């Protein structure tokens, strides 16, 4: 439970702003890239991914892997599970890369 007037989580802010953008977009239209969204909002890429994931869960957008995210036409696809798996793999790879970068910074320096 959050206090009235408490700031919304950043991923929720991203999802709300993009939901507003989607209202004026046509089905099949491409959303800005993740890099563009990071620049627009000033949030970490994981936060942007979480906001996009919320919109995917609502069926407002679909992910086409490296091609980007697109406004959904509202229909469901037999490829939804395949798309979900592709998205999960992408997120796992991103997290794996982040962990490796963090671990390399924490490597013992001669200790």
Residue pairs with C-beta under 8 A, 6 or more apart in sequence:
8 16
10 41
10 43
10 47
10 51
11 47
11 48
11 50
11 51
11 54
12 51
12 54
13 41
13 51
14 37
14 41
14 43
14 47
14 48
14 50
14 51
14 52
15 51
15 52
15 54
15 55
17 41
18 31
18 37
18 51
18 52
18 55
18 61
19 55
19 60
21 31
22 31
22 55
22 60
22 61
22 71
25 31
25 71
26 71
27 71
27 72
27 73
27 74
28 70
28 71
28 73
29 70
29 71
30 67
30 68
30 69
30 70
31 37
31 52
31 61
31 68
31 69
31 70
31 71
32 40
33 68
34 45
34 48
34 49
34 52
37 48
37 51
37 52
38 44
38 45
38 48
41 47
41 48
45 94
46 94
46 95
46 98
49 91
49 94
52 61
52 63
52 69
53 87
55 61
55 69
56 62
56 63
56 69
56 87
59 72
59 74
59 76
60 71
60 72
61 69
61 70
61 71
61 72
62 69
62 70
62 72
62 77
62 83
63 69
63 70
63 83
63 86
63 87
64 70
64 83
65 86
65 87
65 90
77 83
